[in-house]
Amino acid sequence: MYDAIVVGARCAGSPTAMLLARKGYRVLLVDKATFPSDTISTHFIRLPGVARLKHWGVLDKIIASNCPPIPKFTIDLGPFALVGTPPPVEDVTMFYAPRRTVLDKILVDAAVTAGAELREGFFVEEILRDGDRVTGIQGRGPGGRSVKEQARIVIGADGMRSLVARSVQAPTYQAKPALTCAYYGYWSGVPLAGAKIYMRPHRMFITFPTNEKLACICVVWPHSEFHAFRADIARNFLQTLDLAPQFAERVRQGKQEGRFMGTADVPNFFRKPYGSGWALVGDAGYHKDPYAGQGIMDAFRDVELVVEAIDAGWSGQRPLEEALVDYERQRNDIALPLYEYDTQRASMEAPPPEMQQLFAALRGNQEQTNRFFGLPEGTTSFSEFFSPENIQRIKAAATVEAASTKPVDQGSNTSPA
């Protein structure tokens, strides 16, 4: 019998298995995939996620994979652009956006090194129960033989369509419909200095460097236009890039490597992430539009929270259910402001006038621009940044800047004070 069975071995499941195994627990990690393998996913690891990779001792392997560091962000708004670097997390200042063939393999290997047992190519057929309590799994490996395994807890790290969540009928709340559809691809011969977001009316595209000297380019449309976009992905993809003509020309001079990947099935929800004999982590427990590229960062955060809760319960520090209640509360306290901000932006509506005024006022104010870029990182407080006092400071600084750069009327005989 295992202490924990983790269903799903990608960026939520493998770290969960790794951290539990490092604490001395007997862990079985299963996935229908084999590794390395690709999956439709965001790539971007924001600063808190990079800091956790460093704490776990695996960041060096990401760097050694020749995944380029990303030192800065640019938001191209059309008439002007904002360029910034968010406040650091500890001493971490660089973002990384590894291919999932690279990241997931590194995390799987780290789990195995920690002592977790890995079964690849393993299809979970059923979540086993004794009354209301989950007791294990039944599934088939590459040999085709059906096996049952028992555990004190089964942890669903199996994505937004989680079999574990469906089997236990985990309640869903704060749900919102799919807001966007997205397709992405990889290009060689398109060098990038950092990550850049191009925002246009009802369109957005994102560019960043990744492994193998490739540029990853992702185009985002409103969900309502998915069928129109899918009718001719290549043409619609490139026509969207034409909203930034110079960049589009650079892409056409490069070479697409591989096919387009994408989806329109990106619902937004929270699920209750625990119950009798089970828990959820990563997209299985909390899923949101990939618009802001926060999924990997959030998964890493929740991994640590759920492992701390399980260990607190099993070590006798506090009742397990009490610890898991706290896991859900901590997750929601951190995630909800970002969830609301992300889903508002993912509506693809034009920014309201007050946000457009804020963007204009941030021009030339590097300190506040950096703080603005810290919002999706969680390194800048939403309540503090958008407080009336801070917004007034930003506007006042913009007024002073505008006055100092206003051209002098050459027809006047008066001199500036």
Secondary structure, DSSP 8 states (H G I E B T S, - for coil): -EEEEEE--STTHHHHHHHHHHTT--EEEE-SS-SS---S----B-HHHHHHHHHHT-HHHHHHTT---B--EEEE-SS-EEEE----BTTB--BB---HHHHHHHHHHHHHHHT-EEE-S-EEEEEEEETTEEEEEEEE-TT--EEEEEEEEEEE-S-TT-HHHHHHT--EEEEE---EEEEEEEEES---SSEEEEEETTEEEEEEEEGGGEEEEEEEEEGGGHHHHHTTHHHHHHHHHTTSHHHHHHHHHSEEEEEEEEES---EEEE--EETTEEE-GGGTEE--GGG--HHHHHHHHHHHHHHHHHHHHTTSS-HHHHHHHHHHHHHHHHHHHHHHHHHHTT-----HHHHHHHHHHTT-HHHHHHHHTTTTTSS-HHHHTSHHHHHHHHHHHHHHHHHHS---TT-S----
